[in-house]
Structures are given as C-alpha cells and as structure tokens.
C-alpha cells in the first residue's frame, strides 16, 4: 500500500468508525460485556493510541532515527502486520499504561469523535510529507509489536480502528440477542 492508499484507508476507516459511534444511543455507548470496555472507552483508547503519531511525524527524521534507530529489514505487508497483531492479541496481549481508558461518560462522545477525526487529519497531513522510502526506514516503538517501521505503524492504525469497531459491534449484537432471547425476570 503506498502512502496515498494509506491516507485514503486511514480516513475511510476512521470516518466509518466515528459515524458508527455518533449514531449510538447512550445505552449502547455505555454498554460493555463483563471485563470489556464500553464504546466510549474504545473511542478514548483510539484517541490515546493515535495521538502519539502526530509527534512522531513532527520530529525531524534524523531525530527519530537517533532515538529509535533505523529499520534493518523491509516493512511487512498490511496483511502480515495484521496477522502479527492478531497473534499477539490471541496470546493474551492487552493495552497497558496510558492506553487504558478511564470510564467515559456519554457527554464526552462528540468531543472525542471530533478529537479523533482531528488527529487522523493531522496524521494524514504529516504522512503526505514522507517519501515511500522514509516510511520504510524510520522505526517507532509499539507497545505490543515492538519496533516497527513507520509504514507498519500506519498499517496498524488503519487496522486498529476496524478491530475496535468490530469489538463494539459484536458486543452490542450479543447484548441485543441476549435481550431478545432471555425471558423477563420477575
């Protein structure tokens, strides 16, 4: 995927997600399966996980390489990167530290949607300044995947929003199914 395809996918995936979140009722937005995050927390997690990319793009390339090093291998394909991430998740990897969202009230929904859309626009603007070669040379740390190229970080970000969209949709679908199947209790 070249950078223009990445920008397009990044925009489309995040817009589809924020449109989905926007239409959720308060009950849906605040619903969570046991030991899982609400839609609001998923949204906040995405804000928290995408925001650092803005800083990474703003740093001069030589500074980023000085801090994190330079790639010593070719970038994985989008599919390979997604497969690696899913293997980590299946092995029990979870968000840690600053990437874990607090409780998120319904009244924060619109401001978080606006913030995520703004972050994605800034990432896309910064991404357009990189050459294809620079996307494969520059490496960044990822809390679950280790050091990955900037291209792989963008692939991750493209996939990550769809991953959380699916989790929310699946939880709400299960809740709806349980609500329809379970008889009322007296």
Order of alpha helices (4+ residues) and beta strands (2+ residues): alpha-alpha-alpha-alpha-alpha-alpha-alpha-beta-beta-alpha
